[in-house]
Amino acid sequence: MEKKERRLRLGRNIKARRIEAGHSMRQFAAMVGTSHNYLWEIETGRVSVGFDILCVIADSLGVRVRDLVDF
């Protein structure tokens, strides 16, 4: 699997969990401590996600990091 496909899958998982939790992108970005633009880039697979921000995202969603990574 290519890096881009991994980023896309991770982003989709994050977005699905965010929507499932009822958070808007702006609201969730504030919870995570980042901009909504950066969150959009993560959710669309345009950028790689560092481990620290991935942990904050998982914590904010109330899930484990491994629940977001399905590859």
mmCIF file of the N, C-alpha and C atoms, coordinates in Angstrom:
data_MODEL
# 
_entry.id   MODEL 
# 
loop_
_atom_site.group_PDB 
_atom_site.id 
_atom_site.type_symbol 
_atom_site.label_atom_id 
_atom_site.label_alt_id 
_atom_site.label_comp_id 
_atom_site.label_asym_id 
_atom_site.label_entity_id 
_atom_site.label_seq_id 
_atom_site.pdbx_PDB_ins_code 
_atom_site.Cartn_x 
_atom_site.Cartn_y 
_atom_site.Cartn_z 
_atom_site.occupancy 
_atom_site.B_iso_or_equiv 
_atom_site.pdbx_formal_charge 
_atom_site.auth_seq_id 
_atom_site.auth_comp_id 
_atom_site.auth_asym_id 
_atom_site.auth_atom_id 
_atom_site.pdbx_PDB_model_num 
ATOM 1   N N  . MET A 1 1  ? 0.846   -1.176 0.000  1.00 0.00 ? 1  MET A N  1 
ATOM 2   C CA . MET A 1 1  ? 0.000   0.000  0.000  1.00 0.00 ? 1  MET A CA 1 
ATOM 3   C C  . MET A 1 1  ? 0.893   1.242  0.000  1.00 0.00 ? 1  MET A C  1 
ATOM 4   N N  . GLU A 1 2  ? 0.524   2.220  -0.798 1.00 0.00 ? 2  GLU A N  1 
ATOM 5   C CA . GLU A 1 2  ? 1.298   3.451  -0.901 1.00 0.00 ? 2  GLU A CA 1 
ATOM 6   C C  . GLU A 1 2  ? 1.023   4.388  0.270  1.00 0.00 ? 2  GLU A C  1 
ATOM 7   N N  . LYS A 1 3  ? 1.968   5.295  0.495  1.00 0.00 ? 3  LYS A N  1 
ATOM 8   C CA . LYS A 1 3  ? 1.815   6.279  1.573  1.00 0.00 ? 3  LYS A CA 1 
ATOM 9   C C  . LYS A 1 3  ? 0.547   7.098  1.401  1.00 0.00 ? 3  LYS A C  1 
ATOM 10  N N  . LYS A 1 4  ? 0.273   7.508  0.166  1.00 0.00 ? 4  LYS A N  1 
ATOM 11  C CA . LYS A 1 4  ? -0.900  8.345  -0.080 1.00 0.00 ? 4  LYS A CA 1 
ATOM 12  C C  . LYS A 1 4  ? -2.187  7.601  0.297  1.00 0.00 ? 4  LYS A C  1 
ATOM 13  N N  . GLU A 1 5  ? -2.269  6.332  -0.058 1.00 0.00 ? 5  GLU A N  1 
ATOM 14  C CA . GLU A 1 5  ? -3.456  5.537  0.282  1.00 0.00 ? 5  GLU A CA 1 
ATOM 15  C C  . GLU A 1 5  ? -3.602  5.405  1.796  1.00 0.00 ? 5  GLU A C  1 
ATOM 16  N N  . ARG A 1 6  ? -2.501  5.234  2.502  1.00 0.00 ? 6  ARG A N  1 
ATOM 17  C CA . ARG A 1 6  ? -2.558  5.163  3.969  1.00 0.00 ? 6  ARG A CA 1 
ATOM 18  C C  . ARG A 1 6  ? -3.069  6.466  4.561  1.00 0.00 ? 6  ARG A C  1 
ATOM 19  N N  . ARG A 1 7  ? -2.560  7.593  4.045  1.00 0.00 ? 7  ARG A N  1 
ATOM 20  C CA . ARG A 1 7  ? -3.026  8.895  4.539  1.00 0.00 ? 7  ARG A CA 1 
ATOM 21  C C  . ARG A 1 7  ? -4.509  9.090  4.261  1.00 0.00 ? 7  ARG A C  1 
ATOM 22  N N  . LEU A 1 8  ? -4.959  8.686  3.075  1.00 0.00 ? 8  LEU A N  1 
ATOM 23  C CA . LEU A 1 8  ? -6.382  8.799  2.729  1.00 0.00 ? 8  LEU A CA 1 
ATOM 24  C C  . LEU A 1 8  ? -7.253  7.966  3.670  1.00 0.00 ? 8  LEU A C  1 
ATOM 25  N N  . ARG A 1 9  ? -6.842  6.746  3.923  1.00 0.00 ? 9  ARG A N  1 
ATOM 26  C CA . ARG A 1 9  ? -7.620  5.866  4.803  1.00 0.00 ? 9  ARG A CA 1 
ATOM 27  C C  . ARG A 1 9  ? -7.675  6.402  6.226  1.00 0.00 ? 9  ARG A C  1 
ATOM 28  N N  . LEU A 1 10 ? -6.543  6.881  6.721  1.00 0.00 ? 10 LEU A N  1 
ATOM 29  C CA . LEU A 1 10 ? -6.509  7.457  8.057  1.00 0.00 ? 10 LEU A CA 1 
ATOM 30  C C  . LEU A 1 10 ? -7.410  8.686  8.124  1.00 0.00 ? 10 LEU A C  1 
ATOM 31  N N  . GLY A 1 11 ? -7.298  9.557  7.144  1.00 0.00 ? 11 GLY A N  1 
ATOM 32  C CA . GLY A 1 11 ? -8.128  10.759 7.109  1.00 0.00 ? 11 GLY A CA 1 
ATOM 33  C C  . GLY A 1 11 ? -9.610  10.448 7.076  1.00 0.00 ? 11 GLY A C  1 
ATOM 34  N N  . ARG A 1 12 ? -9.986  9.466  6.268  1.00 0.00 ? 12 ARG A N  1 
ATOM 35  C CA . ARG A 1 12 ? -11.397 9.063  6.202  1.00 0.00 ? 12 ARG A CA 1 
ATOM 36  C C  . ARG A 1 12 ? -11.877 8.540  7.542  1.00 0.00 ? 12 ARG A C  1 
ATOM 37  N N  . ASN A 1 13 ? -11.049 7.761  8.198  1.00 0.00 ? 13 ASN A N  1 
ATOM 38  C CA . ASN A 1 13 ? -11.424 7.217  9.509  1.00 0.00 ? 13 ASN A CA 1 
ATOM 39  C C  . ASN A 1 13 ? -11.603 8.334  10.539 1.00 0.00 ? 13 ASN A C  1 
ATOM 40  N N  . ILE A 1 14 ? -10.696 9.284  10.529 1.00 0.00 ? 14 ILE A N  1 
ATOM 41  C CA . ILE A 1 14 ? -10.797 10.406 11.464 1.00 0.00 ? 14 ILE A CA 1 
ATOM 42  C C  . ILE A 1 14 ? -12.071 11.200 11.184 1.00 0.00 ? 14 ILE A C  1 
ATOM 43  N N  . LYS A 1 15 ? -12.313 11.493 9.923  1.00 0.00 ? 15 LYS A N  1 
ATOM 44  C CA . LYS A 1 15 ? -13.507 12.265 9.555  1.00 0.00 ? 15 LYS A CA 1 
ATOM 45  C C  . LYS A 1 15 ? -14.781 11.532 9.954  1.00 0.00 ? 15 LYS A C  1 
ATOM 46  N N  . ALA A 1 16 ? -14.835 10.244 9.677  1.00 0.00 ? 16 ALA A N  1 
ATOM 47  C CA . ALA A 1 16 ? -16.027 9.465  10.021 1.00 0.00 ? 16 ALA A CA 1 
ATOM 48  C C  . ALA A 1 16 ? -16.269 9.468  11.527 1.00 0.00 ? 16 ALA A C  1 
ATOM 49  N N  . ARG A 1 17 ? -15.207 9.297  12.302 1.00 0.00 ? 17 ARG A N  1 
ATOM 50  C CA . ARG A 1 17 ? -15.350 9.309  13.768 1.00 0.00 ? 17 ARG A CA 1 
ATOM 51  C C  . ARG A 1 17 ? -15.756 10.693 14.268 1.00 0.00 ? 17 ARG A C  1 
ATOM 52  N N  . ARG A 1 18 ? -15.205 11.743 13.661 1.00 0.00 ? 18 ARG A N  1 
ATOM 53  C CA . ARG A 1 18 ? -15.551 13.109 14.051 1.00 0.00 ? 18 ARG A CA 1 
ATOM 54  C C  . ARG A 1 18 ? -17.029 13.374 13.793 1.00 0.00 ? 18 ARG A C  1 
ATOM 55  N N  . ILE A 1 19 ? -17.498 13.012 12.624 1.00 0.00 ? 19 ILE A N  1 
ATOM 56  C CA . ILE A 1 19 ? -18.903 13.221 12.272 1.00 0.00 ? 19 ILE A CA 1 
ATOM 57  C C  . ILE A 1 19 ? -19.804 12.383 13.164 1.00 0.00 ? 19 ILE A C  1 
ATOM 58  N N  . GLU A 1 20 ? -19.412 11.147 13.389 1.00 0.00 ? 20 GLU A N  1 
ATOM 59  C CA . GLU A 1 20 ? -20.173 10.252 14.271 1.00 0.00 ? 20 GLU A CA 1 
ATOM 60  C C  . GLU A 1 20 ? -20.307 10.845 15.673 1.00 0.00 ? 20 GLU A C  1 
ATOM 61  N N  . ALA A 1 21 ? -19.260 11.545 16.114 1.00 0.00 ? 21 ALA A N  1 
ATOM 62  C CA . ALA A 1 21 ? -19.276 12.164 17.445 1.00 0.00 ? 21 ALA A CA 1 
ATOM 63  C C  . ALA A 1 21 ? -20.052 13.481 17.452 1.00 0.00 ? 21 ALA A C  1 
ATOM 64  N N  . GLY A 1 22 ? -20.454 13.953 16.270 1.00 0.00 ? 22 GLY A N  1 
ATOM 65  C CA . GLY A 1 22 ? -21.258 15.164 16.194 1.00 0.00 ? 22 GLY A CA 1 
ATOM 66  C C  . GLY A 1 22 ? -20.479 16.463 16.228 1.00 0.00 ? 22 GLY A C  1 
ATOM 67  N N  . HIS A 1 23 ? -19.206 16.414 15.875 1.00 0.00 ? 23 HIS A N  1 
ATOM 68  C CA . HIS A 1 23 ? -18.365 17.615 15.899 1.00 0.00 ? 23 HIS A CA 1 
ATOM 69  C C  . HIS A 1 23 ? -18.220 18.203 14.502 1.00 0.00 ? 23 HIS A C  1 
ATOM 70  N N  . SER A 1 24 ? -18.357 19.514 14.399 1.00 0.00 ? 24 SER A N  1 
ATOM 71  C CA . SER A 1 24 ? -18.028 20.185 13.148 1.00 0.00 ? 24 SER A CA 1 
ATOM 72  C C  . SER A 1 24 ? -16.509 20.202 13.014 1.00 0.00 ? 24 SER A C  1 
ATOM 73  N N  . MET A 1 25 ? -16.040 20.489 11.819 1.00 0.00 ? 25 MET A N  1 
ATOM 74  C CA . MET A 1 25 ? -14.597 20.537 11.618 1.00 0.00 ? 25 MET A CA 1 
ATOM 75  C C  . MET A 1 25 ? -13.967 21.648 12.459 1.00 0.00 ? 25 MET A C  1 
ATOM 76  N N  . ARG A 1 26 ? -14.581 22.815 12.487 1.00 0.00 ? 26 ARG A N  1 
ATOM 77  C CA . ARG A 1 26 ? -14.032 23.924 13.279 1.00 0.00 ? 26 ARG A CA 1 
ATOM 78  C C  . ARG A 1 26 ? -14.033 23.599 14.774 1.00 0.00 ? 26 ARG A C  1 
ATOM 79  N N  . GLN A 1 27 ? -15.128 23.021 15.235 1.00 0.00 ? 27 GLN A N  1 
ATOM 80  C CA . GLN A 1 27 ? -15.241 22.662 16.654 1.00 0.00 ? 27 GLN A CA 1 
ATOM 81  C C  . GLN A 1 27 ? -14.177 21.629 17.027 1.00 0.00 ? 27 GLN A C  1 
ATOM 82  N N  . PHE A 1 28 ? -14.036 20.622 16.196 1.00 0.00 ? 28 PHE A N  1 
ATOM 83  C CA . PHE A 1 28 ? -13.075 19.570 16.502 1.00 0.00 ? 28 PHE A CA 1 
ATOM 84  C C  . PHE A 1 28 ? -11.643 20.075 16.410 1.00 0.00 ? 28 PHE A C  1 
ATOM 85  N N  . ALA A 1 29 ? -11.362 20.940 15.436 1.00 0.00 ? 29 ALA A N  1 
ATOM 86  C CA . ALA A 1 29 ? -10.018 21.504 15.323 1.00 0.00 ? 29 ALA A CA 1 
ATOM 87  C C  . ALA A 1 29 ? -9.659  22.266 16.596 1.00 0.00 ? 29 ALA A C  1 
ATOM 88  N N  . ALA A 1 30 ? -10.620 23.001 17.135 1.00 0.00 ? 30 ALA A N  1 
ATOM 89  C CA . ALA A 1 30 ? -10.378 23.727 18.390 1.00 0.00 ? 30 ALA A CA 1 
ATOM 90  C C  . ALA A 1 30 ? -10.119 22.756 19.535 1.00 0.00 ? 30 ALA A C  1 
ATOM 91  N N  . MET A 1 31 ? -10.858 21.657 19.573 1.00 0.00 ? 31 MET A N  1 
ATOM 92  C CA . MET A 1 31 ? -10.661 20.647 20.619 1.00 0.00 ? 31 MET A CA 1 
ATOM 93  C C  . MET A 1 31 ? -9.256  20.059 20.543 1.00 0.00 ? 31 MET A C  1 
ATOM 94  N N  . VAL A 1 32 ? -8.792  19.828 19.322 1.00 0.00 ? 32 VAL A N  1 
ATOM 95  C CA . VAL A 1 32 ? -7.491  19.202 19.097 1.00 0.00 ? 32 VAL A CA 1 
ATOM 96  C C  . VAL A 1 32 ? -6.357  20.212 19.259 1.00 0.00 ? 32 VAL A C  1 
ATOM 97  N N  . GLY A 1 33 ? -6.674  21.496 19.084 1.00 0.00 ? 33 GLY A N  1 
ATOM 98  C CA . GLY A 1 33 ? -5.652  22.529 19.209 1.00 0.00 ? 33 GLY A CA 1 
ATOM 99  C C  . GLY A 1 33 ? -4.935  22.806 17.908 1.00 0.00 ? 33 GLY A C  1 
ATOM 100 N N  . THR A 1 34 ? -5.657  22.706 16.813 1.00 0.00 ? 34 THR A N  1 
ATOM 101 C CA . THR A 1 34 ? -5.079  22.975 15.503 1.00 0.00 ? 34 THR A CA 1 
ATOM 102 C C  . THR A 1 34 ? -6.055  23.808 14.690 1.00 0.00 ? 34 THR A C  1 
ATOM 103 N N  . SER A 1 35 ? -5.658  24.191 13.504 1.00 0.00 ? 35 SER A N  1 
ATOM 104 C CA . SER A 1 35 ? -6.560  24.968 12.653 1.00 0.00 ? 35 SER A CA 1 
ATOM 105 C C  . SER A 1 35 ? -7.490  24.035 11.886 1.00 0.00 ? 35 SER A C  1 
ATOM 106 N N  . HIS A 1 36 ? -8.632  24.567 11.490 1.00 0.00 ? 36 HIS A N  1 
ATOM 107 C CA . HIS A 1 36 ? -9.544  23.737 10.702 1.00 0.00 ? 36 HIS A CA 1 
ATOM 108 C C  . HIS A 1 36 ? -8.943  23.426 9.336  1.00 0.00 ? 36 HIS A C  1 
ATOM 109 N N  . ASN A 1 37 ? -8.063  24.308 8.832  1.00 0.00 ? 37 ASN A N  1 
ATOM 110 C CA . ASN A 1 37 ? -7.388  24.035 7.554  1.00 0.00 ? 37 ASN A CA 1 
ATOM 111 C C  . ASN A 1 37 ? -6.477  22.817 7.660  1.00 0.00 ? 37 ASN A C  1 
ATOM 112 N N  . TYR A 1 38 ? -5.727  22.738 8.753  1.00 0.00 ? 38 TYR A N  1 
ATOM 113 C CA . TYR A 1 38 ? -4.839  21.584 8.940  1.00 0.00 ? 38 TYR A CA 1 
ATOM 114 C C  . TYR A 1 38 ? -5.654  20.313 9.144  1.00 0.00 ? 38 TYR A C  1 
ATOM 115 N N  . LEU A 1 39 ? -6.734  20.401 9.891  1.00 0.00 ? 39 LEU A N  1 
ATOM 116 C CA . LEU A 1 39 ? -7.591  19.232 10.080 1.00 0.00 ? 39 LEU A CA 1 
ATOM 117 C C  . LEU A 1 39 ? -8.156  18.774 8.745  1.00 0.00 ? 39 LEU A C  1 
ATOM 118 N N  . TRP A 1 40 ? -8.563  19.711 7.896  1.00 0.00 ? 40 TRP A N  1 
ATOM 119 C CA . TRP A 1 40 ? -9.067  19.373 6.566  1.00 0.00 ? 40 TRP A CA 1 
ATOM 120 C C  . TRP A 1 40 ? -7.989  18.648 5.761  1.00 0.00 ? 40 TRP A C  1 
ATOM 121 N N  . GLU A 1 41 ? -6.745  19.124 5.847  1.00 0.00 ? 41 GLU A N  1 
ATOM 122 C CA . GLU A 1 41 ? -5.647  18.469 5.137  1.00 0.00 ? 41 GLU A CA 1 
ATOM 123 C C  . GLU A 1 41 ? -5.429  17.046 5.638  1.00 0.00 ? 41 GLU A C  1 
ATOM 124 N N  . ILE A 1 42 ? -5.571  16.839 6.940  1.00 0.00 ? 42 ILE A N  1 
ATOM 125 C CA . ILE A 1 42 ? -5.443  15.496 7.506  1.00 0.00 ? 42 ILE A CA 1 
ATOM 126 C C  . ILE A 1 42 ? -6.575  14.608 6.993  1.00 0.00 ? 42 ILE A C  1 
ATOM 127 N N  . GLU A 1 43 ? -7.807  15.105 7.089  1.00 0.00 ? 43 GLU A N  1 
ATOM 128 C CA . GLU A 1 43 ? -8.966  14.304 6.707  1.00 0.00 ? 43 GLU A CA 1 
ATOM 129 C C  . GLU A 1 43 ? -9.005  13.979 5.218  1.00 0.00 ? 43 GLU A C  1 
ATOM 130 N N  . THR A 1 44 ? -8.364  14.801 4.396  1.00 0.00 ? 44 THR A N  1 
ATOM 131 C CA . THR A 1 44 ? -8.338  14.534 2.955  1.00 0.00 ? 44 THR A CA 1 
ATOM 132 C C  . THR A 1 44 ? -7.061  13.831 2.516  1.00 0.00 ? 44 THR A C  1 
ATOM 133 N N  . GLY A 1 45 ? -6.192  13.487 3.466  1.00 0.00 ? 45 GLY A N  1 
ATOM 134 C CA . GLY A 1 45 ? -4.985  12.737 3.154  1.00 0.00 ? 45 GLY A CA 1 
ATOM 135 C C  . GLY A 1 45 ? -3.893  13.546 2.489  1.00 0.00 ? 45 GLY A C  1 
ATOM 136 N N  . ARG A 1 46 ? -3.972  14.859 2.569  1.00 0.00 ? 46 ARG A N  1 
ATOM 137 C CA . ARG A 1 46 ? -2.985  15.707 1.914  1.00 0.00 ? 46 ARG A CA 1 
ATOM 138 C C  . ARG A 1 46 ? -1.679  15.824 2.691  1.00 0.00 ? 46 ARG A C  1 
ATOM 139 N N  . VAL A 1 47 ? -1.712  15.564 3.994  1.00 0.00 ? 47 VAL A N  1 
ATOM 140 C CA . VAL A 1 47 ? -0.505  15.681 4.820  1.00 0.00 ? 47 VAL A CA 1 
ATOM 141 C C  . VAL A 1 47 ? -0.326  14.429 5.671  1.00 0.00 ? 47 VAL A C  1 
ATOM 142 N N  . SER A 1 48 ? 0.904   14.198 6.051  1.00 0.00 ? 48 SER A N  1 
ATOM 143 C CA . SER A 1 48 ? 1.189   13.136 7.013  1.00 0.00 ? 48 SER A CA 1 
ATOM 144 C C  . SER A 1 48 ? 0.854   13.643 8.410  1.00 0.00 ? 48 SER A C  1 
ATOM 145 N N  . VAL A 1 49 ? 0.472   12.748 9.259  1.00 0.00 ? 49 VAL A N  1 
ATOM 146 C CA . VAL A 1 49 ? 0.088   13.119 10.621 1.00 0.00 ? 49 VAL A CA 1 
ATOM 147 C C  . VAL A 1 49 ? 1.170   12.644 11.578 1.00 0.00 ? 49 VAL A C  1 
ATOM 148 N N  . GLY A 1 50 ? 1.655   13.559 12.394 1.00 0.00 ? 50 GLY A N  1 
ATOM 149 C CA . GLY A 1 50 ? 2.629   13.191 13.405 1.00 0.00 ? 50 GLY A CA 1 
ATOM 150 C C  . GLY A 1 50 ? 1.979   12.385 14.521 1.00 0.00 ? 50 GLY A C  1 
ATOM 151 N N  . PHE A 1 51 ? 2.781   11.624 15.208 1.00 0.00 ? 51 PHE A N  1 
ATOM 152 C CA . PHE A 1 51 ? 2.262   10.753 16.265 1.00 0.00 ? 51 PHE A CA 1 
ATOM 153 C C  . PHE A 1 51 ? 1.576   11.545 17.371 1.00 0.00 ? 51 PHE A C  1 
ATOM 154 N N  . ASP A 1 52 ? 2.154   12.665 17.775 1.00 0.00 ? 52 ASP A N  1 
ATOM 155 C CA . ASP A 1 52 ? 1.578   13.446 18.868 1.00 0.00 ? 52 ASP A CA 1 
ATOM 156 C C  . ASP A 1 52 ? 0.186   13.954 18.526 1.00 0.00 ? 52 ASP A C  1 
ATOM 157 N N  . ILE A 1 53 ? 0.012   14.518 17.324 1.00 0.00 ? 53 ILE A N  1 
ATOM 158 C CA . ILE A 1 53 ? -1.305  15.026 16.948 1.00 0.00 ? 53 ILE A CA 1 
ATOM 159 C C  . ILE A 1 53 ? -2.285  13.871 16.758 1.00 0.00 ? 53 ILE A C  1 
ATOM 160 N N  . LEU A 1 54 ? -1.803  12.740 16.267 1.00 0.00 ? 54 LEU A N  1 
ATOM 161 C CA . LEU A 1 54 ? -2.669  11.568 16.124 1.00 0.00 ? 54 LEU A CA 1 
ATOM 162 C C  . LEU A 1 54 ? -3.178  11.111 17.493 1.00 0.00 ? 54 LEU A C  1 
ATOM 163 N N  . CYS A 1 55 ? -2.331  11.153 18.493 1.00 0.00 ? 55 CYS A N  1 
ATOM 164 C CA . CYS A 1 55 ? -2.750  10.797 19.852 1.00 0.00 ? 55 CYS A CA 1 
ATOM 165 C C  . CYS A 1 55 ? -3.786  11.785 20.390 1.00 0.00 ? 55 CYS A C  1 
ATOM 166 N N  . VAL A 1 56 ? -3.595  13.067 20.130 1.00 0.00 ? 56 VAL A N  1 
ATOM 167 C CA . VAL A 1 56 ? -4.553  14.078 20.581 1.00 0.00 ? 56 VAL A CA 1 
ATOM 168 C C  . VAL A 1 56 ? -5.900  13.870 19.880 1.00 0.00 ? 56 VAL A C  1 
ATOM 169 N N  . ILE A 1 57 ? -5.858  13.579 18.586 1.00 0.00 ? 57 ILE A N  1 
ATOM 170 C CA . ILE A 1 57 ? -7.096  13.326 17.837 1.00 0.00 ? 57 ILE A CA 1 
ATOM 171 C C  . ILE A 1 57 ? -7.820  12.126 18.424 1.00 0.00 ? 57 ILE A C  1 
ATOM 172 N N  . ALA A 1 58 ? -7.093  11.039 18.644 1.00 0.00 ? 58 ALA A N  1 
ATOM 173 C CA . ALA A 1 58 ? -7.709  9.837  19.205 1.00 0.00 ? 58 ALA A CA 1 
ATOM 174 C C  . ALA A 1 58 ? -8.298  10.115 20.587 1.00 0.00 ? 58 ALA A C  1 
ATOM 175 N N  . ASP A 1 59 ? -7.553  10.796 21.430 1.00 0.00 ? 59 ASP A N  1 
ATOM 176 C CA . ASP A 1 59 ? -8.044  11.133 22.768 1.00 0.00 ? 59 ASP A CA 1 
ATOM 177 C C  . ASP A 1 59 ? -9.305  11.987 22.694 1.00 0.00 ? 59 ASP A C  1 
ATOM 178 N N  . SER A 1 60 ? -9.313  12.959 21.784 1.00 0.00 ? 60 SER A N  1 
ATOM 179 C CA . SER A 1 60 ? -10.467 13.846 21.640 1.00 0.00 ? 60 SER A CA 1 
ATOM 180 C C  . SER A 1 60 ? -11.700 13.104 21.142 1.00 0.00 ? 60 SER A C  1 
ATOM 181 N N  . LEU A 1 61 ? -11.478 12.033 20.391 1.00 0.00 ? 61 LEU A N  1 
ATOM 182 C CA . LEU A 1 61 ? -12.583 11.216 19.894 1.00 0.00 ? 61 LEU A CA 1 
ATOM 183 C C  . LEU A 1 61 ? -12.972 10.109 20.870 1.00 0.00 ? 61 LEU A C  1 
ATOM 184 N N  . GLY A 1 62 ? -12.154 9.917  21.892 1.00 0.00 ? 62 GLY A N  1 
ATOM 185 C CA . GLY A 1 62 ? -12.430 8.862  22.863 1.00 0.00 ? 62 GLY A CA 1 
ATOM 186 C C  . GLY A 1 62 ? -12.162 7.466  22.322 1.00 0.00 ? 62 GLY A C  1 
ATOM 187 N N  . VAL A 1 63 ? -11.179 7.372  21.416 1.00 0.00 ? 63 VAL A N  1 
ATOM 188 C CA . VAL A 1 63 ? -10.821 6.074  20.837 1.00 0.00 ? 63 VAL A CA 1 
ATOM 189 C C  . VAL A 1 63 ? -9.317  5.865  20.984 1.00 0.00 ? 63 VAL A C  1 
ATOM 190 N N  . ARG A 1 64 ? -8.875  4.677  20.674 1.00 0.00 ? 64 ARG A N  1 
ATOM 191 C CA . ARG A 1 64 ? -7.445  4.383  20.660 1.00 0.00 ? 64 ARG A CA 1 
ATOM 192 C C  . ARG A 1 64 ? -6.886  4.709  19.280 1.00 0.00 ? 64 ARG A C  1 
ATOM 193 N N  . VAL A 1 65 ? -5.608  5.012  19.215 1.00 0.00 ? 65 VAL A N  1 
ATOM 194 C CA . VAL A 1 65 ? -4.969  5.301  17.933 1.00 0.00 ? 65 VAL A CA 1 
ATOM 195 C C  . VAL A 1 65 ? -5.199  4.135  16.964 1.00 0.00 ? 65 VAL A C  1 
ATOM 196 N N  . ARG A 1 66 ? -5.081  2.931  17.437 1.00 0.00 ? 66 ARG A N  1 
ATOM 197 C CA . ARG A 1 66 ? -5.247  1.783  16.563 1.00 0.00 ? 66 ARG A CA 1 
ATOM 198 C C  . ARG A 1 66 ? -6.656  1.659  15.995 1.00 0.00 ? 66 ARG A C  1 
ATOM 199 N N  . ASP A 1 67 ? -7.621  2.322  16.637 1.00 0.00 ? 67 ASP A N  1 
ATOM 200 C CA . ASP A 1 67 ? -8.973  2.332  16.087 1.00 0.00 ? 67 ASP A CA 1 
ATOM 201 C C  . ASP A 1 67 ? -9.066  3.216  14.848 1.00 0.00 ? 67 ASP A C  1 
ATOM 202 N N  . LEU A 1 68 ? -8.144  4.121  14.687 1.00 0.00 ? 68 LEU A N  1 
ATOM 203 C CA . LEU A 1 68 ? -8.127  5.016  13.530 1.00 0.00 ? 68 LEU A CA 1 
ATOM 204 C C  . LEU A 1 68 ? -7.292  4.472  12.384 1.00 0.00 ? 68 LEU A C  1 
ATOM 205 N N  . VAL A 1 69 ? -6.388  3.556  12.708 1.00 0.00 ? 69 VAL A N  1 
ATOM 206 C CA . VAL A 1 69 ? -5.460  3.011  11.711 1.00 0.00 ? 69 VAL A CA 1 
ATOM 207 C C  . VAL A 1 69 ? -5.941  1.612  11.346 1.00 0.00 ? 69 VAL A C  1 
ATOM 208 N N  . ASP A 1 70 ? -6.378  1.449  10.094 1.00 0.00 ? 70 ASP A N  1 
ATOM 209 C CA . ASP A 1 70 ? -6.917  0.139  9.691  1.00 0.00 ? 70 ASP A CA 1 
ATOM 210 C C  . ASP A 1 70 ? -6.069  -0.513 8.610  1.00 0.00 ? 70 ASP A C  1 
ATOM 211 N N  . PHE A 1 71 ? -4.779  -0.265 8.648  1.00 0.00 ? 71 PHE A N  1 
ATOM 212 C CA . PHE A 1 71 ? -3.889  -0.853 7.651  1.00 0.00 ? 71 PHE A CA 1 
ATOM 213 C C  . PHE A 1 71 ? -2.668  -1.393 8.313  1.00 0.00 ? 71 PHE A C  1 
# 
